[in-house]
Amino acid sequence: MQNPAQPRWLEWSTRLQTVAQNGLAYARDPYDVERYTAVRQIAAEMIAAASGAEIALVRDLISQDTGHATPKVDVRGVVFQENKILLVNERSDGRWTLPGGWADVGESPTEGVIREVHEESGYQTRCVKLLAVFDRGKHPHDPPFLFHVYKLFIHCQIVGGTATTSSETGQVAFFGETEIPELSLTRVTPGQVKRMFEHLRNPNLPTDFD
């Protein structure tokens, strides 16, 4: 089924790249390796032609991911204070987002989100509840990603620290539901932030998932 939040060319090329990556992970016959390498080249050419990126750059990007293809994990901390949500301003694009980022190998989702919230906002937190597990490709993020990503939204409570900026974030602030500034759509969408406020109003809501 086509995902309306993702361009068709990206869906096709990602599926081809996944077939190639999984094939290269398990193939032992040299002819199979040759065929899967050719499929990966076709996927790279599709991506480069549709996006306008240099083919060498695309080839290098997709060749970095090896082994059986699995989704990457992005963790986001949902922190409220006096019915306002914590957002950080990204230096990279000047827009706002929930603090978070890629989970690191060797850490649990809670360890990852606690680390990210502290690094990006200065606050020390404890995790309370997993609010949502979203498939990034099924939400209107911009731009779409080549890799498949799961996004974990975790409710965290402040236990210490103070608002502090970082090398990645230039501002730290709390916003009411009607005060949300321009969001960094590659990281979080208005609909996702709105849903987090619904969880605040009704803490008995079950975890959302795609």
Order of alpha helices (4+ residues) and beta strands (2+ residues): alpha-alpha-alpha-beta-beta-beta-beta-alpha-beta-beta-beta-alpha-beta
